[in-house]
Amino acid sequence: MSLPSPLPGSLSRRGLTSRHRHNPLGKVFSAEELTTIGEIAIKHNVIILSDEVYEHLIYGPIFPRLASICPAFAAQTITVHSIGKAFNATGWRVGYTTGPPDLIGAVKNAHIVLSFTTAGPAQAAAATSLEEAQKNGYWDSRRTRMERNIEIMAKVFDELGLPYVRPMGAHYMMLNAGKIKIPEDYAFPQALYRKTRDWRLSWFVLMEVGVATIPASASFGKASSVVCENYLRFVVGKPEAELEEASRRLLGLKPFL
């Protein structure tokens, strides 16, 4: 995954969203790619909303931040952070933004009417969690644990001979399951016949070996969903024992390859 070249010469909107650790492949933009995005924002005078909610789950040595590249970019960037993503507590719906005072002021005005309040205890817990994580090495231990989980799944994918994307920053992996041969007479729920093949692949893997996956096209619009009709997404943010069991079960796909 990389930025298209050339990028649009004009933008009709006043805002540009940059998802930095990009969904669904776990792509992390390089400093050069972020610079291209920033230069477009400067040229067209648009505000950048930099989604960096997975900032603490990056597997490379460097996580470039758009707002830190140069003062001009920082002046037009609102960075979004998530407590739910940082601490595996998405149900909390707690997050925060950073940026220049004029932009953060506008965020505060909009937030009042979009989300009236978040539970006070969750906000206090979020603040404490951020402080404690800095002290006890939580970020590094979580990242190490997730990298170990990725290796567990990579090993079984390699054994099956199925290509996959090793994420640069994510708690999931994308697998090319196109080599899986579903019997022609295999019975699916009627609703799945109206969807792309990845939905049937997901159902097939679940029924045959007992491993739940996510159809990749769920992350795409209808018009472009066909490009990922052979891809399945595997969540790796699970206990190692569960992933080891999933790996054992996935070997049951060998007769269908």
DOGU-375117 format. One record per atom (N, C-alpha, C): residue in one letter; x, y, z. Coordinates in steps of 0.001 Angstrom, whole numbers, padded with zeros to 6 digits, always signed. Example, Ala and Ser with C-alpha at 12.3 -4.5 7.8 and 13.67 -1.06 7.14 Angstrom:
<atoms>
a+013190-005690+007800a+012300-004500+007800a+013200-003300+007800s+012850-002250+007080s+013670-001060+007140s+012900+000030+007870
</atoms>
This chain:
<atoms>
m+000838-001186+000000m+000000+000000+000000m+000878+001244+000000s+000585+002168-000883s+001283+003437-000891s+000342+004486-001459l+000733+005718-001319l-000100+006794-001819l-000173+006737-003332p-001354+007018-003931p-001454+007036-005383p-000622+008174-005949s-000111+007978-007135s+000718+009004-007758s+000250+009220-009194p-000054+010475-009589p-000015+011643-008708p-001268+011741-007842l-001170+012470-006746l-002321+012711-005898l-003200+013791-006535p-004464+013893-006135p-005353+014877-006741p-004775+016287-006712g-004959+017008-007802g-004448+018377-007876g-005339+019371-007166s-006551+018981-006873s-007448+019892-006165s-008350+019080-005249l-008759+019689-004165l-009641+019041-003203l-010856+019924-003004s-012025+019308-002955s-013244+020096-002837s-013702+020242-001399r-013112+019494-000472r-013550+019547+000910r-012562+020345+001760r-013045+020752+002918r-012221+021559+003810r-011452+020705+004800g-011630+019407+004742g-010928+018533+005667g-010373+017318+004959l-009258+016802+005475l-008623+015619+004916l-008289+014690+006075t-008765+013456+006002t-008517+012488+007067t-007348+011586+006710s-006397+011484+007621s-005248+010600+007435s-005286+009533+008518r-005538+008290+008107r-005548+007188+009081r-004156+006583+009110h-003476+006876+010174h-002054+006548+010261h-001865+005396+011231r-001724+004373+010800r-001813+002954+010788r-003140+002698+010101h-003010+002453+008812h-004175+002422+007946h-004920+001102+008054n-006219+001212+008058n-007104+000067+008092n-007499-000284+006644p-007491-001531+006201p-007451-002749+007017p-006128-003517+006976l-005075-002974+006379l-003837-003735+006233l-002806-003466+007321g-003030-002470+008167g-002034-002137+009174g-000863-001368+008589k-001112-000638+007521k-000072+000159+006863k+000265+001390+007704v+001563+001641+007881v+002025+002853+008565v+002708+003735+007525f+002239+004953+007389f+002826+005862+006412f+004242+006249+006806s+005096+006371+005815s+006456+006839+006056s+006444+008362+006215a+007543+008907+006696a+007650+010357+006833a+007496+011030+005469e+008011+010396+004419e+007899+010963+003077e+006450+011002+002611e+005696+009934+002878e+004283+009899+002489e+003478+010922+003282l+003771+011044+004579l+003077+012032+005391l+003398+013446+004926t+004620+013655+004485t+005001+014972+003969t+004177+015314+002742t+003935+014336+001877t+003090+014563+000707t+001692+014984+001122i+001133+014291+002127i-000196+014641+002629i-000188+016050+003194g+000828+016372+003990g+000911+017704+004584g+001029+018797+003543e+001796+018537+002502e+001970+019555+001441e+000663+019802+000699i-000122+018766+000502i-001435+018945-000130i-002330+019798+000760a-002286+019537+002069a-003108+020310+003001a-002716+021783+002991i-001415+022046+002949i-000948+023430+002912i-001382+024094+001607k-001199+023402+000503k-001531+023957-000805k-002996+024345-000913h-003875+023497-000369h-005314+023729-000502h-005947+024309+000759n-005113+024595+001763n-005586+025187+003007n-006704+024359+003647v-006447+023067+003796v-007419+022191+004429v-006884+021708+005779i-007798+021384+006653i-007442+020868+007974i-007227+019358+007867i-006190+018867+008513i-005909+017431+008528i-006402+016838+009842l-007202+015793+009743l-007611+015024+010914l-006780+013751+010900s-005752+013694+011735s-004820+012569+011737s-005254+011527+012765d-005781+010418+012266d-006254+009331+013114d-005052+008491+013536e-004615+008644+014790e-003449+007915+015293e-003817+007085+016520v-005016+006485+016468v-005512+005765+017645v-004708+004506+017948y-003925+004012+016964y-003079+002847+017208y-001617+003245+017396e-001401+004434+017893e-000044+004965+018021e+000867+004094+018887h+000300+003348+019819h+001110+002521+020720h+001200+001062+020263l+000756+000801+019037l+000807-000558+018515l+001493-000560+017152i+002658+000066+017115i+003460+000149+015898i+004687-000742+016082y+004982-001593+015086y+006039-002586+015242y+007383-002145+014699g+007443-001033+014012g+008721-000529+013526g+009410+000320+014576p+010653+000691+014324p+011402+001487+015304p+010935+002934+015395i+010301+003426+014329i+009909+004839+014287i+008449+004960+013876f+007715+005813+014590f+006332+006125+014210f+006268+007610+013891p+006422+007982+012617p+006392+009404+012270p+004997+009982+012472r+004937+011168+013037r+003662+011844+013254r+003592+013067+012347l+002477+013206+011669l+002359+014285+010698l+002585+015649+011343a+002009+015840+012514a+002100+017152+013167a+003514+017482+013626s+004378+016471+013736s+005733+016723+014222s+006744+016946+013099i+006302+016807+011848i+007234+016945+010728i+007685+018386+010539c+006731+019305+010635c+007107+020713+010534c+006000+021579+011138p+006318+022791+011611p+005323+023659+012252p+004129+023969+011358a+004352+024096+010051a+003254+024411+009144a+002216+023289+009131f+002676+022032+009164f+001744+020909+009212f+001011+020893+010546a+001737+021120+011620a+001149+021092+012958a+000032+022124+013089a+000187+023261+012431a-000798+024333+012539a-002133+023967+011905q-002138+022945+011036q-003373+022553+010358q-003786+021118+010676t-003246+020583+011760t-003512+019170+012084t-004158+019001+013453i-005236+018208+013465i-005844+017725+014709i-005526+016238+014793t-004849+015828+015849t-004491+014413+016021t-005472+013759+016987v-005990+012599+016587v-006983+011882+017388v-006321+010699+018091h-006550+010581+019401h-006001+009513+020222h-007154+008742+020868s-006938+007471+021166s-007999+006647+021739s-007516+005874+022952i-008211+006037+024059i-007924+005243+025249i-008404+003809+025032g-009557+003665+024391g-010104+002342+024134g-009149+001470+023341k-008542+002039+022275k-007612+001271+021457k-006292+001046+022209a-005858+002037+022964a-004568+001927+023657a-004577+000869+024747f-005739+000677+025400f-005796-000231+026538f-006785-001395+026330n-007124-001665+025068n-008048-002768+024770n-009356-002628+025541a-009863-001411+025588a-011103-001142+026319a-012019-000275+025458t-012324-000785+024261t-013072+000034+023305t-014469+000405+023782g-015015-000384+024689g-016338-000070+025203g-016398+001218+026000w-015245+001703+026436w-015226+002944+027216w-015586+004152+026371r-015224+004157+025105r-015467+005304+024228r-014852+006580+024797v-013608+006460+025222v-012883+007618+025739v-011701+007898+024820g-011535+009144+024458g-010402+009539+023634g-010106+011007+023837y-009141+011508+023099y-008817+012925+023205y-008129+013368+021924t-008059+014662+021725t-007392+015213+020544t-006298+016182+020983t-005300+016323+020128t-004254+017318+020346t-004107+018140+019076g-003699+019380+019248g-003547+020272+018105g-003425+021711+018558p-003363+022648+017615p-003251+024061+017971p-004538+024559+018642p-004438+025571+019511p-005595+026034+020288p-006819+026381+019451d-006644+027013+018286d-007820+027410+017511d-008588+026202+016989l-007880+025155+016574l-008557+023965+016076l-009171+023156+017213i-008457+023046+018331i-009001+022295+019466i-010225+023013+020031g-010232+024329+019971g-011414+025079+020403g-012636+024719+019582a-012443+024571+018274a-013548+024170+017401a-014004+022751+017706v-013047+021863+018028v-013395+020490+018390v-014262+020486+019647k-013884+021282+020625k-014647+021352+021877k-016069+021831+021627n-016228+022814+020757n-017569+023331+020449n-018432+022263+019781a-017818+021488+018877a-018580+020441+018202a-018884+019283+019151h-017947+018993+020042h-018105+017846+020930h-019301+018016+021859i-019589+019229+022221i-020700+019491+023139i-022017+018971+022567v-022211+019126+021262v-023473+018713+020660v-023421+017292+020091l-022217+016758+019879l-022108+015406+019331l-022114+014334+020417s-021473+014609+021512s-021387+013645+022608s-021451+014425+023908f-022601+014381+024574f-022812+015274+025710f-021815+015048+026828t-021564+013784+027172t-020601+013527+028241t-020140+012078+028200t-018994+011833+028788t-018498+010478+028983t-018434+010228+030483a-018687+009015+030900a-018732+008692+032329a-017477+009178+033047g-017665+009912+034133g-016557+010476+034889g-015524+009451+035332p-015942+008295+035890p-014949+007289+036313p-014059+006816+035166a-014632+006703+033960a-013836+006267+032812a-012786+007306+032449q-013142+008574+032568q-012181+009632+032268q-011038+009627+033287a-011387+009466+034562a-010355+009423+035602a-009454+008201+035413a-010057+007065+035077a-009276+005842+034847a-008363+006008+033644a-008840+006714+032623a-008028+006935+031428a-006788+007750+031765a-006971+008808+032531a-005837+009655+032905a-004818+008872+033724t-005306+008082+034675t-004404+007267+035496t-003681+006224+034653s-004408+005620+033723s-003815+004589+032860s-002667+005149+032032l-002850+006337+031480l-001789+006955+030687l-000544+007206+031532e-000755+007672+032756e+000382+007940+033641e+001109+006646+034005e+000343+005611+034368e+000946+004356+034808e+001634+003623+033654a+001051+003712+032459a+001643+003023+031304a+003041+003550+031003q+003237+004834+031223q+004554+005429+031006q+005574+004922+032014k+005106+004606+033215k+006004+004202+034288k+006395+002722+034235n+005439+001866+033857n+005667+000428+034028n+005973-000333+032736g+006203+000380+031644g+006571-000284+030397g+005440-001015+029702y+004218-000575+029969y+003053-001253+029388y+003090-001254+027864w+003438-000113+027263w+003413-000021+025800w+004342-001062+025173d+005542-001188+025718d+006505-002135+025148d+006056-003582+025346s+005527-003900+026518s+005113-005281+026785s+003926-005665+025916r+003012-004738+025714r+001849-005018+024860r+002285-005237+023418r+003192-004396+022958r+003684-004510+021590r+004424-005843+021395t+005244-006223+022365t+005976-007484+022286t+005021-008669+022254r+003996-008614+023076r+003008-009695+023114r+002288-009825+021776m+001945-008700+021175m+001230-008740+019905m+002131-009243+018782e+003405-008854+018805e+004337-009350+017791e+004491-010866+017901r+004480-011384+019124r+004563-012826+019339r+003317-013507+018762n+002171-012895+018944n+000928-013451+018399n+000947-013476+016874i+001497-012422+016289i+001600-012370+014833i+002466-013515+014326e+003531-013799+015032e+004420-014892+014625e+003705-016239+014682i+002838-016417+015679i+002092-017675+015793i+001239-017891+014552m+000524-016834+014134m-000344-016959+012967m+000454-017037+011673a+001554-016306+011594a+002384-016338+010385a+002907-017757+010142k+003226-018449+011213k+003778-019804+011089k+002778-020744+010430v+001509-020684+010851v+000522-021590+010258v+000167-021162+008839f+000141-019863+008568f-000127-019405+007203f+000985-019878+006263d+002227-019820+006744d+003353-020298+005938d+003223-021801+005672e+002823-022539+006689e+002686-023987+006521e+001588-024326+005520l+000545-023509+005496l-000546-023723+004549l-000205-023199+003154g+000840-022397+003070g+001224-021828+001784g+000295-020727+001315l-000323-020019+002264l-001245-018943+001931l-000572-017588+002175p-000575-016714+001189p+000060-015395+001356p-000693-014541+002377y+000037-013683+003060y-000586-012817+004058y+000185-011502+004146v-000454-010531+004761v+000171-009224+004980v+000599-009142+006435r+001883-008926+006644r+002379-008732+008008r+002167-007258+008363p+001316-006965+009348p+000989-005564+009639p+002167-004783+010210m+002219-003498+009878m+003221-002608+010446m+002730-002022+011764g+001428-002143+011980g+000854-001630+013216g-000616-001974+013300a-000963-003118+013890a-002369-003519+013992a-002482-004757+014860h-003724-005095+015244h-003947-006308+016022h-004637-007360+015160y-004421-007310+013870y-005013-008275+012965y-004072-008503+011788m-004359-009575+011026m-003567-009911+009847m-004512-010198+008688m-004100-009809+007486m-004897-010054+006289m-004315-011244+005542l-005183-012217+005250l-004766-013452+004576l-005402-013537+003202n-004597-013899+002199n-005124-014189+000869n-005543-015649+000860a-006854-015885+000931a-007393-017241+001010a-007877-017741-000342g-007397-017119-001407g-007867-017472-002745g-007581-018913-003140k-006574-019543-002529k-006223-020925-002879k-007163-021952-002251i-007982-021515-001311i-008910-022454-000676i-009989-022831-001685k-010142-024124-001929k-011107-024626-002917k-012366-025093-002189i-013410-024324-002334i-014693-024689-001729i-015414-025651-002669p-015862-026810-002187p-016602-027736-003053p-017771-027048-003745e-017974-027366-005015e-019009-026690-005804e-020400-026895-005237d-020639-028014-004587d-021976-028291-004055d-022117-027894-002583y-021157-027111-002077y-021213-026721-000660y-022408-025797-000430a-023171-026067+000613a-024384-025303+000897a-024095-024121+001819f-024499-022935+001386f-024345-021720+002179f-025715-021131+002485p-025831-020327+003526p-027061-019567+003742p-027342-018709+002507q-028578-018588+002124q-028937-017876+000896q-028380-016460+000845a-028335-015783+001981a-027867-014390+002002a-026426-014272+001523l-025611-015325+001717l-024200-015256+001347l-023976-015331-000156y-024938-015843-000891y-024791-015918-002349y-024873-014540-002997r-025413-013590-002263r-025524-012221-002789r-024312-011367-002421k-023365-011959-001712k-022192-011226-001274k-020949-011712-002018t-019828-011003-001813t-018584-011401-002459t-018047-012691-001830r-017114-013317-002519r-016632-014649-002145r-016042-014696-000738d-015465-013578-000262d-014843-013609+001064d-015839-013942+002166w-017102-013580+001983w-018119-013935+002983w-018332-015446+003015r-018328-016059+001847r-018489-017516+001801r-017233-018219+002313l-016063-017644+002018l-014829-018192+002565l-014847-018160+004090s-015284-017035+004638s-015343-016881+006085s-016277-017926+006702w-017434-018114+006071w-018393-019108+006563w-017802-020515+006457f-017149-020794+005347f-016570-022112+005106f-015509-022447+006158v-014613-021503+006436v-013561-021725+007425v-014168-021932+008815l-015204-021164+009120l-015861-021302+010420l-016520-022676+010563m-017235-023093+009536m-017957-024366+009606m-017022-025574+009559e-015968-025502+008752e-015119-026667+008546e-014055-026858+009623v-013463-025765+010106v-012389-025924+011096v-012645-025158+012393g-013751-024409+012470g-014108-023754+013725g-013284-022536+014079v-012848-021784+013066v-012115-020538+013300v-012887-019382+012669a-013220-018397+013469a-013973-017247+012980a-013030-016202+012387t-013403-015679+011228t-012619-014650+010542t-013537-013500+010143i-012936-012452+009631i-013704-011288+009180i-013558-011148+007669p-014656-011139+006906p-014557-010921+005463p-013936-009554+005187a-012911-009521+004360a-012196-008262+004122a-013072-007204+003490s-014049-007608+002682s-014873-006624+001986s-015728-005792+002937a-015830-006233+004192a-016571-005448+005183a-015921-004091+005410s-014646-003961+005030s-013921-002697+005205s-013935-001830+003946f-014640-002279+002909f-014642-001566+001646f-016063-001194+001241g-016171-000187+000392g-017456+000161-000182g-017884-000894-001182k-019150-000897-001532k-019693-001929-002414k-018980-001950-003763a-018673-000781-004303a-018079-000706-005636a-016688-001328-005691s-015947-001267-004599s-014562-001760-004595s-014390-003067-003831s-015481-003639-003339s-015366-004841-002517s-014833-006037-003299v-014992-006025-004615v-014549-007158-005428v-013035-007345-005365v-012275-006278-005078v-010810-006388-005067v-010320-007254-003911c-011158-007454-002904c-010704-008234-001744c-011573-009466-001532e-012158-009983-002599e-013094-011094-002461e-012429-012396-002005n-011102-012453-002045n-010400-013659-001591n-009662-013456-000275y-009916-012336+000398y-009145-012008+001597y-009977-012157+002871l-009317-012664+003903l-009923-012789+005224l-009033-012103+006246r-009664-011525+007249r-008896-010850+008293r-008955-011668+009582f-007793-011861+010186f-007673-012619+011436f-007260-011689+012560v-008012-011680+013637v-007667-010893+014810v-006631-011658+015629v-005527-010999+015976v-004466-011682+016733v-004368-011173+018176g-005247-010292+018556g-005220-009788+019928g-005921-010724+020889k-005502-011983+020904k-006098-013016+021739k-005018-013666+022591p-005393-014392+023634p-004388-015142+024414p-003647-016133+023523e-002377-016352+023821e-001571-017239+022991e-002183-018632+022878a-002755-019130+023959a-003336-020471+023927a-004455-020565+022892e-005257-019506+022784e-006337-019503+021794e-005790-019468+020380l-004729-018710+020170l-004129-018631+018837l-003462-019939+018455e-002850-020599+019418e-002243-021905+019147e-003319-022914+018750e-004449-022866+019436e-005552-023762+019098e-006115-023427+017717a-006239-022134+017423a-006718-021721+016099a-005767-022204+015014s-004466-022122+015282s-003475-022591+014319s-003629-024089+014062r-003830-024829+015127r-004013-026277+014984r-005235-026577+014128r-006308-025856+014367r-007538-026085+013607r-007381-025686+012137l-006673-024594+011895l-006511-024116+010519l-005779-025128+009637l-004949-025962+010244l-004272-026997+009463l-005268-027961+008833g-006489-027951+009362g-007551-028778+008781g-007989-028307+007408l-007493-027171+006968l-007822-026664+005625l-006969-027318+004538k-005939-028052+004916k-005022-028630+003923k-005734-029434+002841p-006753-030233+003183p-007418-030991+002112p-008138-030121+001074f-008338-028830+001415f-009069-027948+000494f-008141-027028-000279l-006834-027275-000214l-005861-026432-000907l-005325-027120-002162
</atoms>
